[in-house]
Amino acid sequence: MVINDAKYLNGPDKAAIMMLALGDEHTKELWTRLDEEEIKEISQAMSNLGSVSSSVMEALFVEFASKISSTGNIVGSYEATERLLMKALSGDRVEGIMEEIRGPAGRTMWDKLANVNEQVLANYLKNEYPQTVAVVMSKINPGHAAKVLSTLPEDFSLEVVNRMLQMESVQKEVLDKIEDTLRSEFMSNLAKTNKRDSHEMMAEIFNNFDRNTEGRFISALEERNRDSAEKIKALMFTFEDLLKLDPAGVQTLLRNVDKERLGICLKGASESLRDLFFTNMSERAAKILREDMEAMGPVRLRDVDEAQMEIVNIAKELADNGEIMLADSGGEDELIY
């Protein structure tokens, strides 16, 4: 999406666009004059910016009483942000800023914590002193604090509640120390953990290819990088992988799919997968589905691929909701997608 109207931009967005437009050399001095929070705020805006039209840039230059203009678009991205910061700041400082950008959204540390899953936050806080946890709970959103406290061990939670009831105003030095610890230990590790594996991302993309395109890409990748090709194939979940569903899982899936679409899927499926579905239907339902499939006649491969992709996506949604369990294509471990 291209930003075409400057009126929808906030201050950090405008500053980010100006930094990108001015380029590495001209922004080096500017970065050194900003404080830590300003750098993080502009960096966050820059990494989420996307494409900005030249008309918007020119409007901003006028707004900042500048004579500079540009004839093309600029693109704000995570990589562009990191590259610009590396020109002006030390590697360690840039790494810390970029890791925080990768972490949960939010301007302050307490805003960011509000976007961390309660189980993840509780797992970290249960190893801290109850007084420290009490301070954290008093600073975050009450609804989120309630979820975290209910997830923590009961005795520990009660101690935290007791400390919160007895708590007086917290000294700024103590609060700053807790924030620094959360930023350096928890948020930094969380950002690294949340960094998505490239093979997982490619496996999802490959799952959405039609059969011919998938085969072409896999074959080409095997010639250039066999290890990556094997990792991607191991992470992919295909229609044939539904063979690993248990009977209860198959029956749950059957209740959630359109029978006509299932018939198209099974036209291109192996005999063993057809049998798996038929044996988990009533005799009458299986007979009707077989008759419907025969009445379809020849079906285009593209239509089969599309229908199979729909069924696989339904299966993944059911797995996400805990209604069925899927196994990975390696067949050794069971995974909930």
C-alpha positions as CSV (number, residue, x, y, z in Angstrom):
1,M,0.0,0.0,0.0
2,V,1.3,3.5,-0.9
3,I,0.8,6.4,1.4
4,N,-0.7,9.2,-0.7
5,D,-2.0,11.7,1.9
6,A,0.2,13.4,4.5
7,K,-2.7,14.3,6.7
8,Y,-2.9,10.8,8.0
9,L,0.7,10.8,9.2
10,N,1.7,11.4,12.8
11,G,4.9,13.0,14.0
12,P,7.1,9.9,14.2
13,D,5.9,8.8,10.7
14,K,6.8,12.2,9.3
15,A,10.2,12.1,10.9
16,A,10.8,8.6,9.6
17,I,10.0,9.7,6.1
18,M,12.3,12.7,6.3
19,M,15.1,10.4,7.6
20,L,14.7,8.0,4.7
21,A,14.5,10.8,2.2
22,L,17.6,12.5,3.4
23,G,19.7,9.3,3.2
24,D,22.5,7.8,5.2
25,E,25.1,10.7,5.1
26,H,22.7,13.5,6.0
27,T,21.0,11.7,8.8
28,K,24.1,10.5,10.6
29,E,24.4,13.7,12.7
30,L,20.6,13.8,13.3
31,W,20.6,10.3,14.9
32,T,23.4,11.2,17.3
33,R,21.3,14.2,18.6
34,L,18.2,12.1,19.4
35,D,17.7,10.4,22.8
36,E,17.1,6.6,23.1
37,E,13.3,6.9,23.2
38,E,13.2,9.2,20.2
39,I,15.4,6.8,18.2
40,K,13.2,3.8,19.1
41,E,10.0,5.7,18.3
42,I,11.2,6.9,14.8
43,S,12.8,3.5,14.1
44,Q,9.5,1.7,14.9
45,A,7.6,4.1,12.6
46,M,10.2,3.7,9.9
47,S,10.1,-0.1,9.9
48,N,6.3,-0.2,9.5
49,L,6.1,2.6,7.0
50,G,5.8,0.8,3.6
51,S,5.8,2.9,0.4
52,V,5.4,6.7,0.5
53,S,4.6,8.6,-2.7
54,S,6.7,11.5,-3.9
55,S,3.8,13.9,-3.5
56,V,3.6,13.2,0.3
57,M,7.4,13.7,0.6
58,E,7.2,17.0,-1.1
59,A,4.3,18.1,1.1
60,L,6.4,17.2,4.2
61,F,9.4,19.1,2.8
62,V,7.2,22.2,2.5
63,E,5.8,21.6,6.0
64,F,9.4,21.5,7.4
65,A,10.2,24.7,5.4
66,S,12.7,22.8,3.2
67,K,13.4,23.2,-0.5
68,I,14.3,19.5,-0.9
69,S,12.0,17.4,-3.2
70,S,12.1,13.9,-4.6
71,T,11.0,12.4,-7.9
72,G,10.4,8.8,-6.8
73,N,9.1,6.8,-3.9
74,I,10.9,5.6,-0.8
75,V,10.2,2.4,1.1
76,G,10.4,2.1,4.8
77,S,11.2,-1.4,6.0
78,Y,12.9,-3.3,8.8
79,E,16.1,-3.7,6.6
80,A,16.2,-0.1,5.5
81,T,15.9,1.0,9.1
82,E,18.6,-1.2,10.3
83,R,20.9,-0.2,7.5
84,L,20.4,3.6,8.3
85,L,21.0,3.1,12.0
86,M,24.2,1.1,11.4
87,K,25.6,4.2,9.6
88,A,25.2,6.3,12.7
89,L,25.2,4.1,15.8
90,S,27.3,1.2,17.3
91,G,26.4,-2.3,16.3
92,D,25.3,-3.2,19.9
93,R,23.0,-0.2,20.1
94,V,21.5,-0.9,16.8
95,E,20.9,-4.6,17.7
96,G,19.1,-3.6,20.9
97,I,16.9,-1.1,19.1
98,M,16.0,-3.5,16.3
99,E,15.3,-6.4,18.7
100,E,12.9,-4.1,20.6
101,I,11.1,-3.3,17.3
102,R,10.8,-7.0,16.6
103,G,9.2,-7.4,20.0
104,P,5.7,-6.5,21.0
105,A,4.3,-3.1,19.9
106,G,3.9,-0.2,22.3
107,R,5.6,3.1,23.1
108,T,6.5,2.4,26.7
109,M,7.7,-0.8,28.4
110,W,4.3,-1.2,30.0
111,D,2.5,-0.8,26.7
112,K,4.7,-3.5,25.3
113,L,4.0,-5.9,28.2
114,A,0.3,-5.5,27.5
115,N,0.9,-7.2,24.2
116,V,2.8,-10.1,25.5
117,N,0.8,-13.4,26.0
118,E,0.0,-13.8,29.7
119,Q,1.5,-17.3,29.8
120,V,4.8,-16.1,28.4
121,L,4.9,-13.2,30.8
122,A,3.9,-15.3,33.8
123,N,6.6,-17.9,32.9
124,Y,9.2,-15.1,33.2
125,L,7.8,-13.3,36.2
126,K,7.4,-16.5,38.4
127,N,11.2,-16.5,38.8
128,E,11.3,-12.9,40.0
129,Y,10.9,-11.5,43.5
130,P,7.2,-11.0,44.5
131,Q,7.9,-7.3,45.1
132,T,9.2,-6.9,41.6
133,V,6.2,-8.7,40.1
134,A,3.9,-6.5,42.3
135,V,5.4,-3.4,40.7
136,V,5.0,-4.8,37.2
137,M,1.4,-5.8,37.9
138,S,0.6,-2.3,39.2
139,K,1.9,-0.7,36.0
140,I,0.2,-2.8,33.3
141,N,-3.4,-2.9,32.2
142,P,-5.6,-4.3,35.0
143,G,-7.3,-6.8,32.6
144,H,-3.9,-8.1,31.5
145,A,-2.6,-8.2,35.1
146,A,-5.6,-10.3,36.1
147,K,-4.8,-12.9,33.4
148,V,-1.1,-13.0,34.4
149,L,-1.9,-13.4,38.1
150,S,-4.4,-16.2,37.4
151,T,-1.6,-18.0,35.4
152,L,1.1,-17.7,38.1
153,P,1.3,-20.4,40.8
154,E,-1.5,-19.6,43.4
155,D,0.8,-19.1,46.4
156,F,3.0,-16.8,44.5
157,S,0.1,-14.9,43.1
158,L,-1.3,-14.4,46.6
159,E,2.1,-13.1,47.8
160,V,2.1,-10.6,44.9
161,V,-1.4,-9.4,45.7
162,N,-0.4,-8.9,49.3
163,R,2.6,-6.9,48.2
164,M,0.5,-4.8,45.9
165,L,-2.0,-4.0,48.7
166,Q,0.9,-2.8,50.9
167,M,2.7,-1.0,48.2
168,E,3.4,2.7,48.5
169,S,4.7,5.0,45.7
170,V,7.6,3.4,43.9
171,Q,10.8,5.4,43.6
172,K,11.8,6.4,40.1
173,E,15.2,4.7,40.4
174,V,13.6,1.4,41.3
175,L,11.1,1.7,38.4
176,D,13.9,2.6,36.0
177,K,15.9,-0.5,37.2
178,I,12.9,-2.8,36.6
179,E,12.3,-1.3,33.2
180,D,16.0,-1.8,32.2
181,T,15.9,-5.4,33.4
182,L,12.7,-6.1,31.5
183,R,14.2,-4.5,28.4
184,S,17.6,-6.2,28.5
185,E,16.6,-9.7,29.7
186,F,12.9,-10.3,28.9
187,M,12.1,-8.2,25.8
188,S,15.5,-8.9,24.1
189,N,15.0,-12.7,24.5
190,L,11.4,-12.5,23.5
191,A,12.3,-10.6,20.3
192,K,14.9,-13.3,19.4
193,T,12.4,-16.1,20.1
194,N,9.7,-14.4,18.0
195,K,12.0,-14.0,15.0
196,R,10.4,-16.2,12.5
197,D,12.3,-19.1,10.9
198,S,12.6,-18.5,7.2
199,H,12.0,-22.1,6.3
200,E,8.7,-22.1,8.2
201,M,7.6,-18.9,6.3
202,M,8.6,-20.6,2.9
203,A,6.7,-23.8,3.9
204,E,3.5,-21.8,4.3
205,I,4.0,-20.1,1.0
206,F,4.7,-23.4,-0.7
207,N,1.6,-24.8,0.9
208,N,-0.4,-22.3,-1.1
209,F,1.2,-23.0,-4.5
210,D,-0.7,-25.2,-6.9
211,R,0.8,-28.6,-7.5
212,N,2.8,-27.7,-10.6
213,T,4.2,-24.5,-9.2
214,E,5.2,-26.3,-6.0
215,G,6.9,-29.1,-7.8
216,R,8.8,-26.6,-10.0
217,F,10.1,-24.6,-7.1
218,I,11.0,-27.6,-5.0
219,S,12.9,-29.2,-7.9
220,A,14.8,-25.9,-8.6
221,L,15.6,-25.5,-5.0
222,E,16.8,-29.0,-4.6
223,E,19.4,-28.3,-7.3
224,R,20.7,-25.1,-5.6
225,N,20.2,-25.9,-1.9
226,R,19.1,-29.4,-1.1
227,D,19.2,-28.9,2.7
228,S,16.7,-26.0,2.5
229,A,14.5,-27.9,0.1
230,E,14.3,-30.8,2.5
231,K,13.6,-28.6,5.5
232,I,10.8,-26.9,3.6
233,K,9.3,-30.2,2.6
234,A,9.4,-31.4,6.1
235,L,7.6,-28.4,7.4
236,M,4.9,-28.4,4.7
237,F,1.5,-29.8,5.5
238,T,-0.4,-31.2,2.5
239,F,-3.7,-32.8,1.9
240,E,-2.2,-36.3,2.0
241,D,-0.9,-35.5,5.5
242,L,-4.5,-35.8,6.6
243,L,-3.8,-39.5,6.6
244,K,-2.2,-38.9,10.0
245,L,-5.5,-37.8,11.6
246,D,-7.1,-40.1,14.1
247,P,-10.7,-41.2,13.5
248,A,-12.1,-38.6,15.9
249,G,-10.1,-35.9,14.0
250,V,-11.5,-37.1,10.7
251,Q,-15.0,-37.0,11.9
252,T,-14.6,-33.5,13.3
253,L,-13.1,-32.3,10.0
254,L,-16.1,-33.9,8.1
255,R,-18.5,-31.9,10.2
256,N,-16.8,-28.7,9.2
257,V,-16.3,-29.1,5.4
258,D,-18.5,-28.7,2.4
259,K,-19.3,-32.2,1.1
260,E,-19.1,-31.0,-2.5
261,R,-15.7,-29.5,-2.0
262,L,-14.6,-32.7,-0.2
263,G,-15.7,-34.7,-3.2
264,I,-13.5,-32.6,-5.5
265,C,-10.6,-33.1,-3.1
266,L,-11.0,-36.8,-3.0
267,K,-11.1,-37.1,-6.8
268,G,-7.3,-36.2,-6.7
269,A,-6.5,-38.1,-3.5
270,S,-4.8,-41.5,-3.0
271,E,-7.0,-44.5,-2.4
272,S,-5.8,-44.8,1.2
273,L,-6.9,-41.2,1.9
274,R,-10.3,-41.8,0.3
275,D,-10.8,-44.9,2.4
276,L,-9.9,-42.9,5.6
277,F,-12.8,-40.5,4.9
278,F,-15.3,-43.1,3.7
279,T,-14.7,-45.3,6.7
280,N,-15.4,-42.4,9.1
281,M,-18.8,-41.6,7.4
282,S,-22.0,-43.4,7.8
283,E,-22.6,-46.0,5.1
284,R,-25.3,-43.9,3.6
285,A,-23.2,-40.7,3.6
286,A,-20.2,-42.6,2.0
287,K,-22.5,-44.0,-0.7
288,I,-23.9,-40.6,-1.6
289,L,-20.4,-39.0,-1.7
290,R,-19.1,-41.8,-4.0
291,E,-22.1,-41.3,-6.3
292,D,-21.6,-37.5,-6.4
293,M,-17.9,-38.0,-7.2
294,E,-18.8,-40.3,-10.1
295,A,-21.4,-37.8,-11.4
296,M,-18.8,-35.1,-11.5
297,G,-16.9,-36.7,-14.3
298,P,-13.3,-35.4,-15.0
299,V,-12.2,-32.5,-12.7
300,R,-9.5,-30.0,-13.6
301,L,-6.3,-30.4,-11.5
302,R,-6.4,-26.7,-10.6
303,D,-9.9,-27.2,-9.1
304,V,-8.7,-30.2,-7.1
305,D,-5.6,-28.2,-5.8
306,E,-7.8,-25.3,-4.7
307,A,-10.3,-27.6,-2.9
308,Q,-7.6,-29.5,-1.2
309,M,-6.0,-26.2,0.0
310,E,-9.4,-25.1,1.5
311,I,-9.7,-28.4,3.4
312,V,-6.1,-28.2,4.7
313,N,-6.7,-24.6,5.9
314,I,-9.9,-25.7,7.7
315,A,-8.0,-28.5,9.3
316,K,-5.3,-26.1,10.5
317,E,-8.0,-23.8,12.0
318,L,-9.5,-26.7,13.9
319,A,-6.1,-27.6,15.2
320,D,-5.5,-24.0,16.3
321,N,-8.8,-24.2,18.2
322,G,-7.7,-27.5,19.8
323,E,-10.5,-29.4,18.2
324,I,-8.2,-31.8,16.3
325,M,-4.5,-32.7,16.4
326,L,-2.3,-32.6,13.3
327,A,1.1,-34.4,12.9
328,D,4.0,-32.9,11.1
329,S,5.0,-34.4,7.7
330,G,8.1,-36.0,9.3
331,G,5.6,-38.2,11.2
332,E,7.6,-38.4,14.5
333,D,6.1,-35.6,16.6
334,E,2.6,-34.3,16.8
335,L,2.1,-30.6,16.4
336,I,-0.8,-28.2,17.0
337,Y,-0.7,-25.6,14.3
